């Protein structure tokens, strides 16, 4: 507003103040009010100086390898979410009393995938911390996992991990290891965790393990509007376990592994 008022009063000098018209007096009063509300020049100069001396913001350099992992993770997440969005053709596999529901579907070019849906008593931040930030600690509360190690960090949202499943009683599929890209996308009320297998020349298949391949897979977690301490949890699982296992055994073992995982996750969440 100040520039417009200055134009209105252009040419008015202090000696003529007493002979001003009503409009001119109003304009000068407005100018005086705005000037008194301005910061003293010393403060303004100090603020500008701080801005000029501040370190310029620079983009974090991303290597070609890191960019490849990030793109691989994003593409896996995109494909997995696309599979979830297609609600046609799903067949009920298991329905538990605690609300866990698992359905399956055969997708051309991808094979059989499994979708688990449930509600967890946890916030998005809690689940993000447990499932992504502290991914190496999953073996501490999930006995189905022997260990997970981050091999490469490709920015804050993407990691490459090596996971070894545990030899536990009732594990129909047996011990496997995985090298995967894991990518996260966190919004205000929704969290996406996606991933897929990747081959690393620096980390070939290990002796004593069958190198399985997972993905594209994803977990979608949404905060429930009526209760911020509860979240809907949807997990799309696609896995090629390799080896010579019959499909019937694999198709029994994968949904059972999903139920075991959520059971251990609930137990861990109850300890908070």
N, C-alpha and C positions, 0 to 999 in steps of 0.2 A: 504493500500500500504506500510506503514511503516515497518511491519515485513518482507516483502519480500526484501526490500532494505537493511535492517539490515543484513539479511542472505548473501546478495551479497557482502557486505563490511566487513564481519566477518574477524578479524585478522588485519585490517588496523589500524595503530596507527598514532597519530599526527605527529611524526618526519618524517614519510614517505610521508607526504602529497604532498610535492613538487615533489616527484618522481613518483606520481601516473600516471596510464594510463588514457586515456580519459574517459573510462567507469567508473573507480573508482572515478574520479573527479565528474562526473555527479551524481553518487550515493550519494556522500557526500553532494553535493549541494541540492539534493532532501531531504535528511535527515534534513539538516539545515533549509530548508524552512518549512517542516512539523512541526519541533520542535518549530519554532518561532510562528507558527499559533496555537499551543496548548495553552489552558488556563494555567495561572500560577498555580502551585501546591496548593497554598493557596486557590484559588478559587475552584479548583477541590475537595479539602479536605472539604471545607465548604459545597459544594453541596452534597457530599456523606453523610456528617453529617446530613444535613436536611432530606435526604431520610431515614436515619436510625432512626431519632427521630420522623418522621411523624407517625401519628396514622394509624395502619393497617386497610385496608378496610374490613369491616365485613358485611355479608349478614344480611338483616333485617329478624328477626324471624317472621314466619308466623304461626298463630295458625291453628289448624285443622278446625275450623269453617271458618276462612278466606279462607283457601285453598279450602274448599267446595264451597263457594260463587264464587271464582275466576273460578273454573272449571265449575260451573253451567253457569256462564256468557259466558265463552269461547265456551262451547258446544252450547248454544243458538245462539250465533253469527255464529258459523260454520253451523248450520242447516239452519238458515235464509239466509245466503249468498248462500248456496247450492240451496235453492228454487229460488233465484233470477237468478242464473246462468243458470237454465233451462228455455230457452226462448220459449219453445213450449207450446201451449195450452192456451195462455193468451187471454182474451176477453176484448175488449174496453168497459169501463163503462162510463167515462166522459172525455171530451176534452174541456178545457177552452181556451178563447182567449189569456190569458196571458202565455200560454205554458204548463200549468199543464195538465198532462195526467194520468188518472187512469185506470188500467186494473185489471181484477180479474181472478182467476183460482181456481178450486177445486182440491186439492191435496189429494190423498188417505192417510188416517190416520191423516191428519191435518185439513181437511175441507176447507172452502173458505178463500182465502187470497187476499189482495188487494195491488197493487203496484202503487205508485205514482212516477212520474218522472217529473222533472222540472229543471230550472236553476235559481239560486239565485245570487244576486249581493252582494256577501260576500266571504271572504277568508276562508280557512280551519280553521285558528286560531280563526276568529270571531265566526264561527259556533260551534267550539269545546268549546269555552268559554261560549256561551249562552246555549248550549244544554247539556253539561256535567259538566263542572267546576262549573257553577252557576245554577245547575239544580233546586235548591230550589227557585230560583227567577223567574222561568218560569211563575208562577201565576201572576206576576206583568205585563206581557205583553200579556198573553193568558187568556182571560176571561173564556175559557172553563175549566180551571183548578182552583179549589178552593185553593188547597195547595199541596206542595210536601215537604216531610221531609226525610232527610237522617237518616235512622235508624242505619246502620252499615257501616263502612268504611273498606274495605278489600284491602288495598293497594291503590296506586294512580290511578289505572285503573278500579277499581270495587267498586260499592256501592250497598247497599240495601236500597230501598226507599219505602215510603208509599205515595201514590198519591190519592187525592180525586177530582173527577170531579165536576164541578160546576153545579148548577141548573139554566140553561140558557134557554131562550125562543128558541124554535126550536130544542132543543136537543131531538131527537127521542128516544134515548136509556134510558135517565134518569140518575140520579146520581148514580155513582158507586165508589168503592174504590179498590185500587190495591196495593199489596205488590210484588215488583219485584227486581230482580238483574239486574243492569245496568253495562255493561262492554264496555270499549273503547279500540280501537287499532288505534293509530295515526302514520302514516308514513309521508314521506316527501310530497307526493302529493295526499294522500288519507287518509280518516278518516272513521273508522267503529265504529258504536255505536249499540250494540246489547243488548238484554235483554229477560227475561222470568219471568213468575210468580214463586213465591216460597212461601212455607208455613213456618211460624215461630211460634213455640209454644209460644214464648214470645209476639207475636202480633196477636192474633186470630181475626176473623171477628168482626167488630165494630157494635154496636147497631145502627140501623137507616140506614145502608148502605148494598147494595148488593155487596159482594166481587167478582169482576170479575177477569178473568185470561187472561193475554196477553202473547203472544209469542209462539214459538220463533219469534222475530221480530228484524228488524235491519234498520238502516239508513246508506247508503253509500254515502259519499261526496267526489267528486274528483275535484281537481283544473283543470280549463280549460287551456289548453296549451297556447292559444292565449291571455288570459287575467287572470292574477293571482288574480284579484279582483272579479272574477265570479267562481261559482262552480256548477257542476251538483249535483243534490240532488235526491236520490232514496230512497224511504221509503217502506219497506215491512211491512204490518200490518196484524197481525193475532190475533183475540181476541174472547174469549168466555165470553159474557156479563152476562151469567147466567140469572136467573129469568125466567119469562114465556113469553118473547117477541116472536112474530112470526118472523121467519127467514126473511120474506120480509122486515120487519121494520129494522132489524139489518143490512141487506144487503144494505139498503138505508142510514142508519145512519153512518156506518163506513167510506165509501168514503167521505161523506159530512164532517165528522170530520177531515179527512185528508186535505181537501180543506180549511176548517176554520183555521186549524193549520198553514198551509203555508201562508195564508193571514195575520194572526196576526204576523207571523215571519217576513214577508216582511215589515210590518209596523214598527216593532221594529228595523229592520236593517236600515230603512230609517232615523232613529233618530240619527244615529252615527255621 
